[in-house]
């Protein structure tokens, strides 16, 4: 059986299937975050440097976005999806049985490089969707990505408490291999809309798109800001929660991902607003909420309930901007979805990597107050940039 596009576009069931596959694949990149304290102890890595796990994964994710995602415009997306999921499985097994910090980084680097399969699946969903439903479908599938990122923390925390951190990667390798088999059977064949460019010219066209398309440059810059803020929150969050006065277990820390998932789900409608021509207004409101979220987040040591409120606001804002960005880009240049995604998502990944790199160092030097102020400054920069773009448009 294969899932095909009908005259009415893409069914909700198929969109949910693709969203689930995206969430499972991208979750593999984020399992380490609630485990950073355990991994630092296991391999003897200082707290200030343990964030390099997240940074390395995100850097390789950026490489995959540049080198692999554009292949979706050239080769069969179904074949690419299956191959990449199997490579993720291999990287997870390498991480699970690593005997040194370097081996762990190598295995997770492979996971980061190939986890860009999520973006190929988002492109696939966009290509299968009818024009009038594209924003809604992109919102549904992209929500699967964000929810996978956030629930990864819950999954990793629970499994590590029940067994060990290595069991997290073994369990996920089995799930990822199963997803590869399922999608191989269910995804439709594709190839009719492929580019005639060679791979080298395809990569050069990514740079040309970035140079020529102002919308791409603007939306990529916004993605960089919001996902830097995202990384600043989520990378070091396990550190204060695992220490005095909380002493939370990895599963309890991972449960905060449930709040983030709820916030992300609330932003599914951002794609519909973009379809109605309200993309810029949605972006502005979301960036204001992103900035405001750092006030309750900064009060973590006073109230965990306020932290949950801040997480809800932050993840709602990040998802709203992200869905709006992709909806506007896919509508503007539908013939170059793979290259657009590669260029745009590179800034998402660089922002996440930068957030991971600076936040653990800010925490080691200035505590949670330093992390919160850093996140607020990045969020303010994103809002100021968006205001400047609106002034220029007028």
N, C-alpha and C positions, 0 to 999 in steps of 0.2 A: 504493500500500500504506500502511496506517496501523497504528500500534501500539495495540492495545486492551487493556483490562483483562479478564482472564478470571475465572472463578469462583474460581480459585486465587490471585488477586491479580496482582501484577506479576512478570513473569519476570526472571530474573537478567540475561538478555541486554538487555532493555529498560532495566533499572536501570543497567547498564554504559554503554549508549548515552547516557542522560541524564547520567550522571556525566562522561562524556567531553565532552559539550557544555558542562556547567557549568565544567569545568576549563579548556576553551579560552576561554570567555567571560571568566572572572574573571582569567585570566592576564594579560589586557590591562592590568589595573590595576597590575601589579607589575613590568612589564618595566623600568621606570626604575631600580629599586633597584640592580642591579649596574652600572648605567651612570652613577650619580651623579657619579663623578669625571670621566668624559668630558663629561657635560652641563655640569658646572661650568666646565670648561675651554672648551667650545664657546661658551657664552653669557656667560662672564666673571662667574659667580655665586660668591660666597664659600662655603666649605665649610659654615659655620654656617647658611647660608640655603638651600642646595641641597635640604635635606630638605623645603622647602615644596612641591616637586613632589608628593611622596607625600601631604603634608597636604592640599593642594588636592583631589587626586583622592579622598581618603577623605571629605572634607567633602561633596563633591558626591555621593559614594556614599551618604552618610547622608541627603541630601535625596531621592535616588531611592528609598531604603528607605521614607521617610515618604510620599512623594507618588505613587510608581509601583507599588511592590509590592502595596499594598492593592487596586489595580485587578484583581489576580488573583481577588478574591472577587466582582468585578462584571462583568468582560469575559472574552472567550475568552483563555485562557492561550496557546493556540497562536498566535493573531494577535499578542498582545503580544510573545511570544518572537521572532517573525520581525521585527517592527518594531524592537524594541530592538537586535537583532543588526545590522541594517542601519545603525542610528544609531551603534553602536560602530564599524562600518567607516568611516563618515564621519569620526568623531573621530580614528581612527588615521591616516587619510590626511592630515588637517589637521596632526597632530603630526609626521608624517614629513616634510612639506614646510615646516615652520615656519622662519621667518627671524629670529625673535626669541624671547626667553624667554617673553614674554607670549603669543605665538601658541602656543608649546608648551603652556603652562599651559591655554589655552583649549581646545585640542584634547583634552588629557587630562582636563579637567573634564567634557567631553561623554562621554568614555569612562567616567569614574567614575559619572556620573549614570545611564547606561543599562546598565552592567555588572550592575545589580541583577537582570537577567534570570536570573542564576543562582538567585536565591531563588525566582523564579516557577517555575523548573523543579524545584527541591526541593519546593515546595508541590504541584506537579503529580504528582511521584512519590509523595508522601505520600497524595494523594487517590486515586491508582490502586492503591495497595498494600492488601492485606487487613490487617485489624486485627492479626492475630497475627504478621505479618511487617513491620509498619511500622517498628519500631526498626531492624531489619536493613537495610531498603531505604533509610531515611534515612541510616544509616551509610555505605552504599555510595555513594550520590549525593553526600553531603556530603564524603566522602573525595575524590571527583573535584574538588570545589571546592578543598580544601586542597592536594591534589597539584598542581592547576593553578597555585595561588599559588606553590608552591615550585619547580616545574619551570620556571616563567616565568623565573626567574633563570638557569637553565642554558641555556634557549633564547636568551634575550637575549644572554648572554655569548658563546655560540658564533657566532651570526649577526653580532654586532658585530665579532668578531675576523676573521671571514671577509670581511665587507663593510664595514658601518658601522652606527652606531646607528640611522640613518634606515631602513636595510634591515630592522631588527627590526620596525618599525611597518608597513612596506609588506607584508612577508611575513605578518604577523598579520592585516592587513586582508583579504588574500585568503582566509586560512583561516576568518576569521569570516564573510565573505560566503558561503563554501561551506557553513558550518554552518547559516546561515539557510535556504539552499535545501534542505538535507537534512532539517532539522527541519520545514520547511513540508510536506514530503511524508510524513514518518514519524509525526509527533505526531498523536494522536487528536483528534477534535473534542470540545469540552467546552462546558458551558453549563447543564447540568441542575441543578448545585448552586450556582448563583450567588445572591448576596444581592439583595434587593429594595431595598436602601438606595440613596439618591442618593450621588454622589461626595462631596459635602460632609458628609453624615451618616456616610458610611463613614470619612472622616478623623477626624471627631469621635469615632467609636466606637473608634478606635485609642487615643485619650487615655483614654476611659472604661475600656477593657480594662486599661490600665496602672494606672489608679486602683483598679480593683476586684479585680484578680487578683494576689494576693500571690506566687504561683508565678512569674508573669511578671516582677515587680519583682526577685525574688531571682535568677532566672536571667539577667536582663539585667545586673544588677550583676556577676555572676560573669563574663559575657562581656566586660564592660568591662575587668575586671582582667586576664583571660588574654590578650586581644588587645592591650591596652596593652603587656604584657610581650612579646608576639609582635612588635609594631612596634619596641620598644626593641632587640631583637636584630637584626632583619633590615634595618632601614633604614640604620644606619650601618656594617653589617658590611663592605661593600665598601671603606670608607675605610682601615682599618688593613691589610686584606689587600692593597690596592693600593700600599701604601707600604713603606718599609724596616721590617723586613729581608726581607719576603716578595716584594714587587713582582709579585704575581700578575696575570695577564691577566684581562679580563672573563669569558672562558670558564672559566678556572680558578676564579674567584670564584663564578660561576654553578653550578659543579659541587657546591658545598656544598648547593645545593637538593636534590640527590639524597639526601643524608642526611636532610634534613627530610622529604622524601617518604616515605622508609622509615619514619621515626618515625610519620608520619600514618597510613600503611597499618596499622601495628601497633595502632592504636586503633579499627579498624573494628568490632571486637567490642563496643565500648562500647554500641552500640545494642541488642545482644542482652541485655546485662546490665541495661539499663534496662527491656527487655520483661519481665525476670524479677523486677522489683522491687528491683534493686540499684543504682538510679541514684545515690542519695546516697552509698553506699559508694564507688562508682566515682569520683564527683566528689572525695571527700576524698583518695583515693589519688593521683589525678591532680594535685591542687593541691600535695600534698607533693612529688611528682616535679618539678613546675614550679619550686618553690623550690630544690630540690637541684640543678637543672640549671645554675644560675648559677655554681656553684663551678667545674666544668670550663670553662664558657664564659669565666669571668674569667681563666683561665690561657692564653688564646689565644697570647700572646707566648712562652709556655714550650713549648707543644705544640699543633700543629694537630690531632693525633689526639684530644686532650682536647676541643678545640672540637667535633669531630664527635660525640663522646659527648654533650656538652651539647646540641647541636642535636637529636640523636635523642630525648633525654629531654624537651626543651622542646616539640617538635612533637607527640610522643606525648601529652603532658599536655594541650596546647591542644586537640587534636582530640578527645580523650576527653571533656573537659568540654563542648565544643561539640556533639558528637553526643548526649551525654546530655541537655543542655539542650533541644535540639530534639525529641528523642523524648518527653520528659516533657511539653513544651508541646503538641505535636500530639495526644498522647493525652488531655490534659485538655480541650482545646477544639477538636475537629476541624472544627467549622463555621466557624471564624474563622482558618484557617491563614494566609491572606494578611495579615490585620491583625496577627496574632501575630508573624509573621516580620518585618513592617515595624517593629514596636515593638522586638522583641528585637534584630534585626540592626542597628538604629540605634546601639545601644550597642557592638556589635562594631566598627562603623565609626568611631565617636567614639573608642573606645579605640585603634584602629589609627592614627588621625590624631594623637592625643595622643602616642602612642609615637614616631611619626615626628618630631613637632615637638620634643619634649624630648630625644630621643636624640642627634640631630646636634649640638645645642647642648651637651649634656653631653660629647660626644666632643671638641668644639672646646675646651671649658674644662678638662676633667679626664681626657681620654684614655679608653682602653678600660676602665680600672678604674672610672671614674665611670659609664660605661654599665652595667657589670655590677652595681655596687651599686644603681643606680637600678632595674634590672630585678628584683633580689632584693627590694627594698623593696616594689615593686608586687605581686610574687608573694606576699610575706608578708601584705600587706594582703588579698589575695583569700582566702588560707587562713584568716586571722583572721575575715573576714566569714562564711565558710562555717561555721566553728565556732560563731559566734554564732547563726546560723540554726538549727543543730542543737540548741543549748541552748534556744532559744525553742520549738522543736517539742516537746521533751520536757516 
